[in-house]
Amino acid sequence: MIEQSAQSQQPAPPAAELAARSLGLSGAVNARDLGGYRTVDGRVLRCGVALRSDGLHRLQAGDHEVFATLGVRHVVDLRSLDEVREAGPDVVPGLPVADVSAVELSAEPLSVTADGPGGITLHHLPVFAADFDIYVALRDALADRDPEAQRALLGDGRMAGMMTALYRWFVTDPVARERFAAVLRLLATPDAPPVLFHCTAGKDRTGWAAALVLTALGVDRATVVADYLLTNVRSGAIVDQVMDSFYQRGLMEDPSLLLPMFRADPAYLAASFEEVAAGWSSFEEFWRAGLGLDDAVLAGLRRNLLTDED
């Protein structure tokens, strides 16, 4: 693991190069591969091993064959229970459907493996902050169509402030840290990959999980941020459609109030790393004391994800 400083940062890859990481799923436009990134010591992340995505509940019939070629063994769903209920479970052939209501009665994450050899395992690891529930904020904003009420709820930096607080919570909340650590443990487990982890937009929870993976392996901070911001490239057209829909349907006079929720902002990711720096002496210390991970997990992560070759 290599601590990243401003002096050691390398130029971020161009957007065109990053866009080529798409998994080609029409129903999950933000699904992409972490493979190909280079660490500061010259190693390269293997392709097809660590995959990040937005929700898989919108996959189309044509996506199923594409998904099958990925050979995914584990799917990690970071969505909250309400999100799964409202949007629906992941639509992946061979993926078991979890009884997410059972998670409400237990502090333990839920894992379900499909029957038969080679069955995919679904891990439901909800990362949910009641104090920063951006989906509740969205529902509240759309339920009250009064422009002044919406501005009072979301305007003057309030929505952005909620997002920044959420990213800080990713680091300060012990349950959230454990859920992210579970993703890292899975990626480090022998024979576990390919692993695909996702939330709803593939931006916030997925973005922080990806940032942890890349940082732990020694990818420079500029590239970590570039990977995070690629969401804006992959999902930009959908965000524009949503904004236009809210306006055309009369739900919002000023849909731009919600843009801080729909877009990846480098200030959000910076807030997470600021909390790491505030609470721990280094990223290595955060790995051990904050995430509860040891050198064996780091070695497994390197073994599964890194290669010395391009």
Secondary structure, 3 states (H helix, E strand, C coil): CCCCCHHHCCCCCCHHHHHCCECCCCCCCCCEECCCCECCCCCEECCCCEEEECCCCCCCHHHHHHHHHHCCCEEEECCCHHHHHHHCCCCCCCCCCCCHHHHHHCCCCEEEECCCCCCCEEEECCCCCHHHCHHHHHHHHHHCCCHHHHHHHHCCCHHHHHHHHHHHHHHHCHHHHHHHHHHHHHHHCCCCCCEEEECCCCCCHHHHHHHHHHHHHCCCHHHHHHHHHHHHHHHHHHHHHHHHHHHHCCCCCCHHHHHHHHCCCHHHHHHHHHHHHHHCCCHHHHHHHHCCCCHHHHHHHHHHHEECCC
